Amino acid sequence: MVDSRPQPHQRHSTMRLREWVMLICAPIAGVALALVCYRLAIGYSGGSHASRVVDIAPEQVIGNNSLWIDDPKARFVLVEFADYECSPCKRLNPGLADLVKRFGNKLRATYRNLLLTKIHPHACYAAVAAEGARLQGKFAAMHDLLMASDELDSRRVDEFARRIPLDHNRLHDDMIGRDKAIVDAEMTLAVNLNIPGTPSFFLCCPDGKVIDLDLDQVQDYMR
């Protein structure tokens, strides 16, 4: 029988990684606090809102990351900005997947990070780990585990990484390098887009329009 428990050298490495990620996530907390204050100021509660066209190129919203649910033939791309500790995000996740499947080869979906670390202390570690899984071609597996779990402390996230499984050494290297840069860039984009909270959705259309909308409004634009 193969012992899947982390070996001593892995445990020490993981402990250092947790401390490092918590340290580098500290600056994100300032952005997160600003977003929380903005939500309170405008009375944002995660409810429905009127759709609007956003003056930005689709490529900026979609980003360079591989898509979560990808069909190369799809003409529309749905971008979700979310937080892995956000309860509404978790509740919507199954419906989002079903929506994409319902439209078959017309709709693709991707996930981007909007972390509210002042109220979600484990969101940054989960997000950075998910980006590490993306680099190993296993984002969907990690994403679904994170969204389905009510507990996302670093030990639980590390357990998911072993369960998938992910290459531990590569994940460690990526989490303290490229992944953090990705999360930083996505947080900056969220601020520039004036996104009030999570979850938020943008539909990138074939004609180049980017529409800020609710999930239940997507079908109105799928023509």
Sequence and secondary structure as in RCSB ss.txt:
>XXXX:A:sequence
MVDSRPQPHQRHSTMRLREWVMLICAPIAGVALALVCYRLAIGYSGGSHASRVVDIAPEQVIGNNSLWIDDPKAR
FVLVEFADYECSPCKRLNPGLADLVKRFGNKLRATYRNLLLTKIHPHACYAAVAAEGARLQGKFAAMHDLLMASD
ELDSRRVDEFARRIPLDHNRLHDDMIGRDKAIVDAEMTLAVNLNIPGTPSFFLCCPDGKVIDLDLDQVQDYMR
>XXXX:A:secstr
    S  HHHHHHHHHHHHHHHHHHHHHHHHHHHHHHHHHHHT  S     EEESS HHHHH SS  SB  TT S
EEEEEEE TT HHHHHHHHHHHHHHHHTGGGEEEEEEE   TTT TTHHHHHHHHHHHHHTT HHHHHHHHHH S
   HHHHHHHHHHTT  HHHHHHHHTTHHHHHHHHHHHHHHHTT  SSSEEEEE TTS EEEE GGGGGGT  
